[in-house]
Amino acid sequence: MINLAHLIETVQLLLEQFQSLTKKILQETILKARPELATAYGNILTLLVLLTSIYLLLLLVNAFRKILGIILLLGWLFLSISMVLTVLTK
């Protein structure tokens, strides 16, 4: 069974690693002239990437929910039609 505390620690570690990588990339590329700004922009960039990921995940879940709703609606509709036709043909 997954321990919630262990899961939270793992996610926190991954976020810290991503934040560190983002800062390093910013320092070596865009902010080469002013690497001290990489910390501030790295933190903001990490937060925005995280929020964007959550948003996209929610969009996918919502799209799946709509597709499942359509499948359920069609299933009930076909079942009802089948039952009505069976009763009428006998």
GIBEL-V138518 format. One record per residue. N is the residue number from 0. SS is DSSP state (2 for helix, 1 for strand, 0 for the rest). D_CENTER is the distance of its C-alpha to the mean C-alpha in Angstrom with 1 decimal. Layout:
BEGIN
n:N ss:SS d_center:D_CENTER
n:N ss:SS d_center:D_CENTER
END
This chain:
BEGIN
n:0 ss:0 d_center:22.9
n:1 ss:0 d_center:20.1
n:2 ss:0 d_center:21.4
n:3 ss:2 d_center:19.1
n:4 ss:2 d_center:21.0
n:5 ss:2 d_center:20.5
n:6 ss:2 d_center:16.7
n:7 ss:2 d_center:16.7
n:8 ss:2 d_center:19.1
n:9 ss:2 d_center:17.2
n:10 ss:2 d_center:14.1
n:11 ss:2 d_center:16.6
n:12 ss:2 d_center:18.4
n:13 ss:2 d_center:15.6
n:14 ss:2 d_center:14.9
n:15 ss:2 d_center:18.6
n:16 ss:2 d_center:19.0
n:17 ss:2 d_center:16.5
n:18 ss:2 d_center:18.3
n:19 ss:2 d_center:21.6
n:20 ss:2 d_center:20.8
n:21 ss:2 d_center:19.8
n:22 ss:2 d_center:23.1
n:23 ss:2 d_center:25.0
n:24 ss:2 d_center:23.9
n:25 ss:2 d_center:24.7
n:26 ss:2 d_center:28.0
n:27 ss:2 d_center:29.0
n:28 ss:0 d_center:28.1
n:29 ss:0 d_center:27.7
n:30 ss:0 d_center:29.2
n:31 ss:0 d_center:31.9
n:32 ss:0 d_center:34.7
n:33 ss:0 d_center:33.1
n:34 ss:2 d_center:31.0
n:35 ss:2 d_center:31.2
n:36 ss:2 d_center:28.8
n:37 ss:2 d_center:26.1
n:38 ss:2 d_center:25.3
n:39 ss:2 d_center:24.7
n:40 ss:2 d_center:22.7
n:41 ss:2 d_center:20.8
n:42 ss:2 d_center:19.7
n:43 ss:2 d_center:18.7
n:44 ss:2 d_center:16.9
n:45 ss:2 d_center:14.9
n:46 ss:2 d_center:14.0
n:47 ss:2 d_center:13.0
n:48 ss:2 d_center:10.9
n:49 ss:2 d_center:9.0
n:50 ss:2 d_center:8.9
n:51 ss:2 d_center:8.0
n:52 ss:2 d_center:4.8
n:53 ss:2 d_center:4.1
n:54 ss:2 d_center:6.0
n:55 ss:2 d_center:4.8
n:56 ss:2 d_center:2.2
n:57 ss:2 d_center:5.6
n:58 ss:2 d_center:7.5
n:59 ss:2 d_center:7.2
n:60 ss:2 d_center:8.1
n:61 ss:2 d_center:10.7
n:62 ss:2 d_center:12.0
n:63 ss:2 d_center:12.5
n:64 ss:2 d_center:14.2
n:65 ss:2 d_center:16.5
n:66 ss:2 d_center:17.4
n:67 ss:2 d_center:18.2
n:68 ss:2 d_center:20.3
n:69 ss:2 d_center:22.2
n:70 ss:2 d_center:23.0
n:71 ss:2 d_center:24.2
n:72 ss:2 d_center:26.3
n:73 ss:2 d_center:27.8
n:74 ss:2 d_center:28.6
n:75 ss:2 d_center:30.4
n:76 ss:2 d_center:32.2
n:77 ss:2 d_center:33.4
n:78 ss:2 d_center:34.5
n:79 ss:2 d_center:36.4
n:80 ss:2 d_center:38.1
n:81 ss:2 d_center:39.0
n:82 ss:2 d_center:40.6
n:83 ss:2 d_center:42.5
n:84 ss:2 d_center:43.8
n:85 ss:2 d_center:44.9
n:86 ss:2 d_center:46.8
n:87 ss:2 d_center:48.4
n:88 ss:2 d_center:49.6
n:89 ss:0 d_center:51.4
END
